[in-house]
Amino acid sequence: MSNLTEAYVLGLMAEVAHKLPVVQRDLAMAEDRVAAVGSELEKAAVNHQDAARSVRDCEENSQRNQRELAESNQAIAALHQELAAIKRKIDEIQSEMDREGKGQIFRRLRRERARQLNLQDEREEKLNVIQERITEIRGELTQLDEKAAHANDSLLNTRDALESHQQALPAPALYTQVFELGLSAAHCEFFLERDGKQWCESVEESIGWMVTLHEALRAGRYQLDRNSHFVAGRSTASAEAIYGAIAVGKLELADTMFRSVTDPNLFFHEIFNVFRVWCAGLWLTGDVQRLSNLLARYEFSEGLRGGYVQAFLGLLEADTDKVSTGLKDICRHEIELWQDPSLNRGLGVVNLGAVGIARLALDAGLRVAIPGNTVPDELVAR
């Protein structure tokens, strides 16, 4: 299933040994800078979030008032039509009364005219109430415009202050680089030494960098619009961290990572990493129905996505063959991806997605076929 050899892995180990200390040093220096402005940065982040919330509140209140104003204007138009009809009715009754003079018909017409006059009074009273409310709404909208202008000015000021402090923050890519290089080192070391305990400790330590990154993203320390590729599970590193936590048996950590990484409002499952992150998360949270619905969307997918679909369908259906087929496809397609020299190729030495799913299968009482040496027996069967 793979072309892994000791010589190849030793070459990858040499690459990692050269790159990892450099990135670790850069990250350490950046974190030292952050420590010096930590409290100011936190305050700036909170102020910016408060300002953004004020802008949203103004927009929502303005939209709500605009809707009420439109509904009130429609109600006034309807009332004017009703009043015009009532007045015509009153005039018609008055004309009939003038023709009839006295008598029983006259008295009936007078009673009907009185009823119409009461209706007219009711409609005019209702009209006055709505007109008063429209005056209030227009006053509120004027105040909201002034408040919104102030809130937008505050948002710009707090954004400038936040961005000034954010210059001291480590670039998010530094966290993912240290994470990926740390994983690569752990995978290569395991391939050469077969020390599963040391591998688990190294993987968990590397995941800590992704936890730190996503906590910072959640806290608003980074501008999300400028770092959207790290948000909602888009990043390969985020997906690897979640499956890595599963692979080392830290399911609570995997669940915590899932909740930190994802956003239900950004469920862009068409993106492969988002898809596989949600597969893992929905399985961990026991949301079988949503997982089934997600897999059904891609039931006939091929390639790497198809492998994940088959594997998780196998977990849902307790079908060992489906899980095994899925693992085989995952390994076959991923080993090809990790041949790209521009990537941290050491990540392909151990297939965290396949190891994690195989561990989930064993937890569910399923004995699956191990597809190759990127899914080591020692890591699955611990």
Beta strands, then each sheet from edge to edge (+ up, - down):
end
